Amino acid sequence: MRVCHIVPSLEERHGGPSRSVRALANAGAALGESVELLATLEAGQTVAGGEDLATVRTFPRVAPRWLSRSPEMRRYLQDTPADIVHHHSLWLLPLRYAGEAARRQSVPLVISPRGMMSGWAYRHRRGRKRLAEWLVHPGAFAAAAGWHATSPEERADIQALGFKQPVCVSPNGVSLPGEAELAAARAAWHQLCPATRARPVALFYSRLHRKKRVRELIDLWLAASRGDWLLLVVGVAEDYTPAELAANVAAAGAQDRVAVFDGAGRPPPYAAASLFVLPSHSENFGLVIAEALAAGVPALVTDTTPWTGLAKSGCGWCTPWENYGTALTAALATPAAELTAMGRRGRDWTAREFSWARAAGLLNEFYRHLRHERR
Protein backbone atom coordinates (compact mmCIF):
# COMPACT_ATOMS: atom_id res chain seq x y z
CA MET A 1 0.00 0.00 0.00
CA ARG A 2 1.40 3.39 -1.05
CA VAL A 3 0.66 5.95 1.64
CA CYS A 4 1.34 9.66 1.16
CA HIS A 5 1.43 11.75 4.34
CA ILE A 6 1.38 15.54 3.95
CA VAL A 7 2.09 18.13 6.65
CA PRO A 8 2.59 21.85 6.04
CA SER A 9 5.92 21.96 7.88
CA LEU A 10 8.50 19.76 9.57
CA GLU A 11 10.23 22.74 11.17
CA GLU A 12 10.67 22.53 14.94
CA ARG A 13 9.03 25.92 15.49
CA HIS A 14 5.69 24.57 14.30
CA GLY A 15 5.26 22.30 17.27
CA GLY A 16 4.18 18.73 17.90
CA PRO A 17 2.88 17.69 14.45
CA SER A 18 6.31 18.43 12.98
CA ARG A 19 7.64 15.56 15.10
CA SER A 20 4.63 13.30 15.44
CA VAL A 21 3.72 13.06 11.74
CA ARG A 22 7.31 12.16 10.87
CA ALA A 23 7.38 9.48 13.55
CA LEU A 24 4.03 8.12 12.33
CA ALA A 25 5.27 7.95 8.73
CA ASN A 26 8.40 6.09 9.81
CA ALA A 27 6.36 3.67 11.90
CA GLY A 28 4.15 2.93 8.90
CA ALA A 29 7.20 2.24 6.79
CA ALA A 30 8.57 -0.06 9.50
CA LEU A 31 5.39 -2.13 9.14
CA GLY A 32 6.20 -2.72 5.49
CA GLU A 33 4.14 -0.06 3.72
CA SER A 34 5.54 2.24 1.04
CA VAL A 35 5.36 5.62 2.77
CA GLU A 36 6.18 9.13 1.60
CA LEU A 37 6.09 12.24 3.79
CA LEU A 38 5.76 15.60 2.05
CA ALA A 39 6.19 19.05 3.62
CA THR A 40 6.82 22.63 2.57
CA LEU A 41 9.97 24.43 3.66
CA GLU A 42 10.89 28.08 4.04
CA ALA A 43 13.85 29.29 1.98
CA GLY A 44 17.03 29.09 4.02
CA GLN A 45 15.54 26.67 6.56
CA THR A 46 16.57 23.06 7.04
CA VAL A 47 14.81 20.07 8.50
CA ALA A 48 16.62 18.11 11.16
CA GLY A 49 18.07 14.91 9.78
CA GLY A 50 17.16 11.47 11.01
CA GLU A 51 17.24 7.82 10.12
CA ASP A 52 13.98 7.92 8.20
CA LEU A 53 12.39 4.71 6.92
CA ALA A 54 9.78 6.74 5.06
CA THR A 55 10.82 8.82 2.07
CA VAL A 56 10.84 12.44 3.23
CA ARG A 57 10.51 15.18 0.59
CA THR A 58 10.37 18.94 1.13
CA PHE A 59 9.17 21.54 -1.33
CA PRO A 60 9.85 25.29 -1.39
CA ARG A 61 7.27 27.53 0.25
CA VAL A 62 6.47 30.68 -1.73
CA ALA A 63 4.30 33.76 -1.19
CA PRO A 64 1.88 33.86 0.48
CA ARG A 65 4.11 31.78 2.76
CA TRP A 66 1.69 31.90 5.70
CA LEU A 67 -0.60 29.65 3.63
CA SER A 68 2.25 27.17 3.00
CA ARG A 69 1.85 27.70 -0.74
CA SER A 70 4.02 25.38 -2.82
CA PRO A 71 3.26 24.91 -6.54
CA GLU A 72 6.09 22.38 -6.63
CA MET A 73 4.36 20.20 -4.03
CA ARG A 74 1.09 20.53 -5.92
CA ARG A 75 2.69 19.32 -9.16
CA TYR A 76 4.40 16.43 -7.41
CA LEU A 77 1.13 15.24 -5.87
CA GLN A 78 -0.66 15.40 -9.18
CA ASP A 79 1.99 13.27 -10.90
CA THR A 80 2.78 10.70 -8.19
CA PRO A 81 0.44 7.74 -7.59
CA ALA A 82 -0.71 6.80 -4.10
CA ASP A 83 -3.29 4.47 -2.58
CA ILE A 84 -4.04 6.77 0.39
CA VAL A 85 -3.54 10.51 0.73
CA HIS A 86 -3.38 11.54 4.39
CA HIS A 87 -3.19 15.24 5.22
CA HIS A 88 -2.32 16.56 8.69
CA SER A 89 -3.73 19.96 9.83
CA LEU A 90 -6.27 22.42 8.41
CA TRP A 91 -6.66 25.90 6.96
CA LEU A 92 -3.61 25.85 4.66
CA LEU A 93 -3.06 25.22 0.95
CA PRO A 94 -1.45 21.76 1.21
CA LEU A 95 -4.89 20.42 2.20
CA ARG A 96 -6.19 21.72 -1.12
CA TYR A 97 -3.33 19.96 -2.93
CA ALA A 98 -4.06 16.74 -1.05
CA GLY A 99 -7.76 16.88 -1.96
CA GLU A 100 -6.97 17.51 -5.62
CA ALA A 101 -4.55 14.59 -5.72
CA ALA A 102 -6.98 12.19 -4.04
CA ARG A 103 -9.77 13.22 -6.41
CA ARG A 104 -7.53 12.96 -9.50
CA GLN A 105 -6.44 9.44 -8.54
CA SER A 106 -9.80 8.31 -7.09
CA VAL A 107 -8.23 7.29 -3.79
CA PRO A 108 -9.35 8.00 -0.21
CA LEU A 109 -8.43 11.29 1.44
CA VAL A 110 -7.87 11.12 5.21
CA ILE A 111 -7.61 14.31 7.28
CA SER A 112 -6.01 14.70 10.70
CA PRO A 113 -7.21 17.99 12.25
CA ARG A 114 -4.34 17.84 14.77
CA GLY A 115 -6.39 19.64 17.37
CA MET A 116 -7.71 22.34 15.05
CA MET A 117 -11.33 21.21 15.46
CA SER A 118 -11.14 21.03 19.24
CA GLY A 119 -13.01 23.54 21.37
CA TRP A 120 -11.05 26.74 21.83
CA ALA A 121 -8.81 26.11 18.80
CA TYR A 122 -11.78 25.85 16.40
CA ARG A 123 -13.40 29.03 17.75
CA HIS A 124 -10.18 31.06 17.80
CA ARG A 125 -10.14 33.48 14.82
CA ARG A 126 -13.24 31.73 13.50
CA GLY A 127 -13.82 34.27 10.72
CA ARG A 128 -10.46 33.53 9.13
CA LYS A 129 -11.12 29.82 9.33
CA ARG A 130 -14.47 30.16 7.57
CA LEU A 131 -12.70 31.97 4.75
CA ALA A 132 -10.13 29.17 4.60
CA GLU A 133 -12.91 26.59 4.28
CA TRP A 134 -14.40 28.51 1.36
CA LEU A 135 -11.33 29.85 -0.40
CA VAL A 136 -8.17 27.99 0.63
CA HIS A 137 -9.33 24.36 0.50
CA PRO A 138 -12.99 24.46 -0.67
CA GLY A 139 -14.81 21.15 -0.37
CA ALA A 140 -11.94 19.33 1.33
CA PHE A 141 -13.89 18.43 4.47
CA ALA A 142 -16.81 17.01 2.50
CA ALA A 143 -14.43 15.11 0.20
CA ALA A 144 -12.65 13.34 3.06
CA ALA A 145 -13.26 9.59 3.11
CA GLY A 146 -12.36 9.53 6.79
CA TRP A 147 -10.81 11.40 9.68
CA HIS A 148 -7.95 10.60 12.02
CA ALA A 149 -8.29 11.68 15.66
CA THR A 150 -5.61 11.20 18.29
CA SER A 151 -8.07 10.82 21.19
CA PRO A 152 -11.73 9.92 21.77
CA GLU A 153 -12.26 13.56 22.77
CA GLU A 154 -11.04 14.76 19.37
CA ARG A 155 -13.32 12.26 17.65
CA ALA A 156 -16.23 13.73 19.59
CA ASP A 157 -15.19 17.24 18.50
CA ILE A 158 -15.19 16.19 14.84
CA GLN A 159 -18.56 14.49 15.10
CA ALA A 160 -20.05 17.43 17.03
CA LEU A 161 -19.36 19.61 14.00
CA GLY A 162 -21.65 17.38 11.94
CA PHE A 163 -19.17 15.27 9.99
CA LYS A 164 -20.49 11.77 9.28
CA GLN A 165 -17.42 10.08 7.80
CA PRO A 166 -15.74 7.33 9.84
CA VAL A 167 -13.15 8.43 12.38
CA CYS A 168 -10.09 6.41 13.34
CA VAL A 169 -8.84 7.05 16.87
CA SER A 170 -5.10 6.43 16.81
CA PRO A 171 -3.16 8.17 19.61
CA ASN A 172 0.29 9.53 19.00
CA GLY A 173 3.16 7.37 20.07
CA VAL A 174 6.12 8.40 22.14
CA SER A 175 9.67 7.07 22.26
CA LEU A 176 11.08 6.32 25.71
CA PRO A 177 14.38 8.17 26.18
CA GLY A 178 17.28 6.14 27.51
CA GLU A 179 19.24 6.98 30.65
CA ALA A 180 22.19 8.33 28.67
CA GLU A 181 19.91 10.66 26.68
CA LEU A 182 18.24 11.92 29.86
CA ALA A 183 21.58 12.44 31.59
CA ALA A 184 22.94 14.45 28.65
CA ALA A 185 19.83 16.65 28.55
CA ARG A 186 19.93 17.15 32.31
CA ALA A 187 23.57 18.22 32.17
CA ALA A 188 22.85 20.64 29.32
CA TRP A 189 20.04 22.34 31.25
CA HIS A 190 22.04 22.47 34.46
CA GLN A 191 24.62 24.44 32.51
CA LEU A 192 22.05 26.67 30.77
CA CYS A 193 20.11 27.33 33.97
CA PRO A 194 22.29 26.67 37.04
CA ALA A 195 19.31 27.10 39.39
CA THR A 196 17.96 23.75 38.13
CA ARG A 197 20.89 21.97 39.78
CA ALA A 198 19.69 22.45 43.36
CA ARG A 199 16.03 23.50 43.16
CA PRO A 200 12.87 21.53 42.31
CA VAL A 201 11.64 22.54 38.85
CA ALA A 202 8.12 22.83 37.44
CA LEU A 203 8.48 22.79 33.67
CA PHE A 204 6.36 24.38 30.94
CA TYR A 205 7.65 23.17 27.54
CA SER A 206 5.59 23.94 24.45
CA ARG A 207 4.96 26.55 21.78
CA LEU A 208 4.63 30.03 23.25
CA HIS A 209 1.07 30.35 21.99
CA ARG A 210 -1.91 31.90 23.73
CA LYS A 211 -3.70 28.54 23.48
CA LYS A 212 -1.22 27.16 26.01
CA ARG A 213 -2.05 29.81 28.66
CA VAL A 214 1.65 30.42 29.23
CA ARG A 215 1.19 34.03 30.38
CA GLU A 216 -1.66 33.03 32.67
CA LEU A 217 0.56 30.28 34.10
CA ILE A 218 3.31 32.77 34.93
CA ASP A 219 0.78 35.10 36.57
CA LEU A 220 -0.65 32.20 38.57
CA TRP A 221 2.82 31.14 39.67
CA LEU A 222 3.64 34.63 40.89
CA ALA A 223 0.30 35.02 42.70
CA ALA A 224 1.44 32.85 45.63
CA SER A 225 4.59 31.71 47.37
CA ARG A 226 6.02 28.58 45.74
CA GLY A 227 8.75 27.86 48.27
CA ASP A 228 12.02 26.82 46.66
CA TRP A 229 10.35 25.73 43.41
CA LEU A 230 11.46 27.28 40.10
CA LEU A 231 9.11 27.63 37.12
CA LEU A 232 11.14 26.87 33.99
CA VAL A 233 9.41 28.10 30.81
CA VAL A 234 10.92 26.76 27.59
CA GLY A 235 9.42 27.14 24.14
CA VAL A 236 9.65 28.47 20.62
CA ALA A 237 8.25 31.87 19.71
CA GLU A 238 4.74 32.15 18.36
CA ASP A 239 2.26 34.58 19.92
CA TYR A 240 4.97 35.47 22.44
CA THR A 241 8.75 35.40 22.27
CA PRO A 242 10.99 34.13 25.07
CA ALA A 243 12.46 37.63 25.32
CA GLU A 244 9.00 39.18 25.84
CA LEU A 245 8.10 36.71 28.57
CA ALA A 246 11.50 37.13 30.24
CA ALA A 247 11.01 40.91 30.18
CA ASN A 248 7.62 40.53 31.87
CA VAL A 249 9.19 38.36 34.56
CA ALA A 250 11.99 40.90 35.07
CA ALA A 251 9.48 43.75 35.32
CA ALA A 252 7.79 41.84 38.14
CA GLY A 253 11.16 41.36 39.86
CA ALA A 254 10.68 37.60 39.71
CA GLN A 255 13.82 36.37 37.92
CA ASP A 256 14.60 34.13 40.90
CA ARG A 257 11.15 32.49 40.64
CA VAL A 258 10.66 32.08 36.87
CA ALA A 259 13.29 31.36 34.20
CA VAL A 260 12.43 31.66 30.49
CA PHE A 261 14.45 30.10 27.67
CA ASP A 262 14.17 29.64 23.91
CA GLY A 263 13.90 25.92 23.25
CA ALA A 264 15.01 26.01 19.61
CA GLY A 265 18.04 23.86 18.99
CA ARG A 266 18.23 22.68 22.59
CA PRO A 267 17.51 19.25 24.08
CA PRO A 268 14.12 18.71 25.69
CA PRO A 269 14.35 19.87 29.34
CA TYR A 270 12.20 17.12 30.89
CA ALA A 271 15.14 15.53 32.71
CA ALA A 272 15.72 18.74 34.67
CA ALA A 273 12.16 18.80 36.01
CA SER A 274 10.24 17.26 38.91
CA LEU A 275 6.80 18.28 37.57
CA PHE A 276 5.43 19.11 34.11
CA VAL A 277 2.72 21.78 33.80
CA LEU A 278 0.52 22.53 30.77
CA PRO A 279 -2.71 24.51 31.37
CA SER A 280 -3.85 24.58 27.72
CA HIS A 281 -7.17 25.87 26.48
CA SER A 282 -7.23 22.89 24.11
CA GLU A 283 -5.12 19.90 23.00
CA ASN A 284 -6.07 17.09 20.65
CA PHE A 285 -3.37 14.89 22.22
CA GLY A 286 -0.61 16.95 23.80
CA LEU A 287 2.57 15.21 22.68
CA VAL A 288 4.68 17.10 25.22
CA ILE A 289 2.57 15.58 28.01
CA ALA A 290 3.34 12.08 26.75
CA GLU A 291 7.00 12.99 26.34
CA ALA A 292 7.19 14.27 29.91
CA LEU A 293 5.68 11.04 31.23
CA ALA A 294 8.05 9.00 29.06
CA ALA A 295 10.93 10.89 30.69
CA GLY A 296 9.59 9.97 34.14
CA VAL A 297 8.03 13.34 35.01
CA PRO A 298 4.47 13.52 36.43
CA ALA A 299 2.14 16.06 34.85
CA LEU A 300 -0.45 18.64 35.92
CA VAL A 301 -2.72 19.57 32.99
CA THR A 302 -6.13 21.06 32.33
CA ASP A 303 -9.16 18.91 31.56
CA THR A 304 -9.36 20.46 28.08
CA THR A 305 -6.55 18.06 27.21
CA PRO A 306 -7.40 14.35 26.72
CA TRP A 307 -5.42 13.22 29.76
CA THR A 308 -8.06 12.36 32.36
CA GLY A 309 -6.23 9.02 32.73
CA LEU A 310 -3.38 10.69 34.62
CA ALA A 311 -5.07 10.32 37.99
CA LYS A 312 -6.25 6.77 37.32
CA SER A 313 -2.71 5.78 36.33
CA GLY A 314 -1.27 7.53 39.37
CA CYS A 315 1.06 9.77 37.39
CA GLY A 316 -0.48 13.23 37.58
CA TRP A 317 -3.51 15.48 37.75
CA CYS A 318 -6.06 16.66 35.16
CA THR A 319 -8.20 19.53 36.42
CA PRO A 320 -10.39 22.40 35.19
CA TRP A 321 -8.57 25.68 34.72
CA GLU A 322 -10.70 27.20 37.48
CA ASN A 323 -9.12 24.74 39.94
CA TYR A 324 -5.62 24.81 38.46
CA GLY A 325 -4.16 27.10 41.10
CA THR A 326 -5.36 24.85 43.93
CA ALA A 327 -4.10 21.75 42.11
CA LEU A 328 -0.74 23.43 41.49
CA THR A 329 -0.33 24.22 45.18
CA ALA A 330 -1.13 20.60 46.06
CA ALA A 331 1.24 19.22 43.42
CA LEU A 332 4.11 21.39 44.65
CA ALA A 333 3.47 20.16 48.18
CA THR A 334 3.76 16.52 47.14
CA PRO A 335 6.90 14.92 48.63
CA ALA A 336 9.77 14.52 46.18
CA ALA A 337 9.82 10.73 46.61
CA GLU A 338 6.14 10.52 45.68
CA LEU A 339 6.67 12.70 42.58
CA THR A 340 9.48 10.37 41.55
CA ALA A 341 7.24 7.33 42.02
CA MET A 342 4.47 9.02 39.99
CA GLY A 343 7.00 9.67 37.23
CA ARG A 344 7.95 5.98 37.13
CA ARG A 345 4.29 5.02 36.83
CA GLY A 346 3.88 7.54 34.00
CA ARG A 347 6.83 6.08 32.12
CA ASP A 348 5.42 2.56 32.47
CA TRP A 349 2.00 3.75 31.26
CA THR A 350 3.37 5.43 28.13
CA ALA A 351 5.44 2.33 27.31
CA ARG A 352 2.28 0.19 27.45
CA GLU A 353 -0.21 2.45 25.73
CA PHE A 354 1.54 4.86 23.40
CA SER A 355 3.78 3.17 20.84
CA TRP A 356 4.25 4.39 17.28
CA ALA A 357 3.89 0.82 15.97
CA ARG A 358 0.41 0.62 17.51
CA ALA A 359 -0.54 4.04 16.10
CA ALA A 360 0.58 3.11 12.60
CA GLY A 361 -1.10 -0.29 12.79
CA LEU A 362 -4.47 1.22 13.69
CA LEU A 363 -4.22 3.64 10.77
CA ASN A 364 -3.18 0.93 8.32
CA GLU A 365 -6.32 -1.03 9.23
CA PHE A 366 -8.37 2.13 8.70
CA TYR A 367 -6.76 2.80 5.30
CA ARG A 368 -7.57 -0.74 4.14
CA HIS A 369 -11.17 -0.37 5.28
CA LEU A 370 -11.55 2.89 3.33
CA ARG A 371 -10.02 1.38 0.21
CA HIS A 372 -12.35 -1.62 0.46
CA GLU A 373 -15.37 0.66 0.85
CA ARG A 374 -14.35 2.55 -2.30
CA ARG A 375 -14.31 -0.57 -4.49
N, C-alpha and C positions, 0 to 999 in steps of 0.2 A: 504494500500500500504506500503510495507516494503522498506524503503529508507536507503541506506548505504552511508554516507558521509565519505570521506577519505581526510586527510590533513597530510602532512609530520610531522608537529609539532604544538603543542598547547602552546609552551613555549613563554613567553612574548618577549624574545629577537628576535623572528622571525617575529615580526611586525604585521600589520593589519589582515592578514588572520587568525592568531592564535585566534583573538577575533571574527572576523566577521563570520567565518565558524561555530564556536560554537553557536553564536547567531542565525544564520540561521537554524542550526539543531534544536535548542530549539523551534524556531518559527514554524518549520514544525511539531514538536511533539505537540505543542499547538493547531494546526489545526486538530489534531486527527490522524495523520499518525504514523506508527511505525518507529521510526528513531534511527539509530545507528550512532555514530561518532567515527571513528578510527583514531589514530595518533601514531607515534613512539615517544619514549622518551629516552633521554640520561640517562645512569646509574647515580644515585645520584641526578637527577633532579626531581622536582615535578611539577604538574600542579595545578594552583590555583583552589581551590574548588569553587563551585557555586551550585545554586539550579537548576540543569539541569533537563529538561523534557525529553530530548533525553538520550539514554544510551551511556555514554562516556567510551570508552575502550582505553587504551594505551598499547603499545607493545615495548619491549626493542629494542633499536637501537644498531646494532653491526657493526664491521668494514666491509667495509669502511663506517664510520658513516656519512661522508659528503654526501653520496648518500641516507641517511635514510634507510639503509638496515635493514630489520626485517623479518627473516624467520618465526617468530611466527605470525606476521601479515599476511603473505602470506598464511600460513596454515589455519588461521582462516577464511580468505576470501574464500578459496577454499571449506570449509566445512559448511559455513553459508549461507542459502538462502536469496536472496534479490530480489525485483522487479525492482529496479533501483540502479545502482552503479554510484556515483557521486564523481569524484576526483577533488581536488582543488590544482592547481599549476602544473608545468612542470619540466622536466629534472631530476627527481629523481625516485628511484626504486618503491615507492608506486604506481606510475602510471602504472608501469608494472603489479604489483599485481592486481590493479583494472581492467585492461584490461583482464588479465587471468581469473579473477572471472566472469566478465560479459560474456566472451566467453563461459566459462564452463557451465554457467547457462542459456545461451541464453537470456540475458536481456540487455536492453540498457545501454550503457556507456555514461555518460555526463562528459565533461571536462570543468572546469573553469580555464582559463589561469592565472587569478589573476594578470593581468598586464604584464605577461611575453611575450606576443606577441605584445606589444605596442611599436612602434617606437624605441627609444633609448634602452629600455630594451631588445628587441629581437636582436638588433645588437650587444649589449655588449657581448664580449667574444663569438662571433658567432661560432668560430671553436669548442669550447667545446660543444656548444649546438647542433651542427650537430652530433657530436659523441654521445651525449645522445640520439638523435632521432634514431640513427642506433643501438646503443649497449645497452643503459639503458632501454628504453621502445620502442623497435622496433614495428612499425605498430600501435601504440596506437592512433595516430592522425587519421589515415585512418579508424580505427575501431570504432571511436566515433560515436554514433547515433546522438549526438547533442552537442552544445556548450552553455555555460552560460557566458554571458558578463555582466558587471555591469554598462555599459554605452553604448549609441549608438556609441561613438567613438571607444570603444573596439570592438564592433561588426564589425565596418568597418575595423579595424586592422586585425581581424580574416579572414574576407572575402577577404581582399587585398592579403593575403598569399595564396589564391586559394582554401580554404576549402569551400565545397558546402553544408555541412550539415546544418540543421536549427540551428539558434542561438536565444536563449532566452535572452532578455535584462531584467534583474532584478537587480536594484540598491541595494547596501547594505542599511540596515536600520541603525538607530542610536537611542539610548535611551536618552531621555531628562533628564539631571540630575536635582534633586530637589534642593531647596534653601539650605537645610541643608548640602547636599553633596558638593555643591559649596562653602559654607562657611567654611567647614572643610578643603577642599583642599586649599582654599585661605590662611587660617591660617597656614597650614603646610608649604606653600611656603614662606609666610612672615617670618617664623622662619628660614627656610633653606637659604633664600636669603633676608636679611633685606632690601636691596635696593628696593625691589618690593613694600614695604609698602608705599613709598612716591613718587615714580617715575612712569611715564607711561612706560608700558612694551610691546615690540614687541616680540612675542613668536615663536620660531621654536621648534616643538615637533614631532620627527619622528625617524626612524632608522638613525644612523650616517653612511649613505651609500653615495657613490659618486653620485648615481642617484638623490639624493635630493639636490645637489649643496650646501651643508652646508658650505663647505670651501669658495666657491665663495660668499655665502651670507655674511659671516663674513668679507671678503675682501671688499665687496660692502658697508657694514655698516661703515667700518673704512675709506672709501675713502672720506667721507664728514662729516661735522658736523651734529649731530642728536639731538642737543639741550639737553634736560634733559632726553630723551628717553634712555632706557636700552634694549639691545638685550639679551633675555634669551634663551639660547640654551640647550634643554633637549632631551636626547635620549639614546638609548642603543647601545653599541659598535658593529660596523660591519667593514666597511672599515677604520673607524677612531674610536679612543676611546675618551671618554670625557677628559681624562688626556692629550692626545695629542693635542686636540683642545684648552684646557685651557692653555697649555704650549705655543702654538702659539700666543694666545691672550696676555699672559704675556710678551712674547718676543717683542711684538709690544707696550708694555706699555699701554695696553687698558683695564686693569681689571675693570676700573670704567665705561667702555662703553659696555662691553660684559661679561656675566656670563655664564659659562658652567657647567652643572650638569648631572650626570648619572640618568636616569629616572627609572631604575630598582627598583621595590619594593616601588615606591613612587606614590602618587596620581597624576592624570593628572593635569598639571599646568594651564589649561585654565582660571580658575577663577582669576588668578593673572595677567592676560593680558588684554590689551586694543585693541590689534591687533594681528592676527595670520598671519605668513608668511611662505610660502612653495614654493620655486622656482624650483620645480622638473624638471628634464629632461623628466619624463614620469610618469603618474599614470593612472591605469585603473579606479579607483574611487577616492581614496584618503580619507580613512576613517577618518583620523585626521582632515581633512577640515570640514567634516560633524560634527564631535564631537565638534570642535571649535564653529561652528555656533550654535549647540544645547546648548552650554554653554553661548551663547549670545555674542560671540566675532566675529567681522567682519574679513574677510580674504583677503589677497593679495596673489594671486597664479599666476603661469605661465599658458599660454594657451595650454601647453602640458598636462594639467590636464583637465578632463571633467567638468569644472566648469564655463563655459561661462555664465551661468545663474546668477552668483553673481551680476553682474551689473544690469541686468533686475529686480532682486528681491530687489535691493537696499541694499545689505548686504556685498559688497566687490568689488574687482577688479580682473580681469583675463587678463593678459597682456603677450605679448611675452617677452622672457628673455632679448632681446636687449633693451626693454623699461622699464625693471624692476626697474632700479635705479631711473628713473624719477617718476615712479608710487609710489615707496617707499617714495620719498621725499614728494609727494602730500598727500599720506596717513598719514604720520606723521604730516603734517600740518593741517589735518582735526580737527576741534574743538572736544574736548572730548565729549560734549553733542551729537554731530552728530555721532561719533563712537558708543556711547551707543545706540542711536536710530537704527543705522545699525545693531548692535548686536541683538536687539529685533526683527527686521525684519528677520534676519537670523534664529533665534530660531523658529519663527512662520513658516517659510518656511520648515525647516527640519521636524517639527511636521506634516505638511500637506503631504509632498512628500516622506519622507524616514522612513517608518515604517518597522519593521521586519516582521509583519504579511502580509503586502503587498508583500514584497520580497518573502516570502515562498509561498504565494498563487500563484504568477506568475509562480514559478518553479513547483509547484504541477500540474498546468494546462499543463505545458510543458511536465512533466513526463508522464502524462496520454496520451497526444498526441503521444509521442514516443512509448509507449506501444501499443497503438491502431495501429500505423503504422506497428509494428512488427508482428501483428497477421495475 
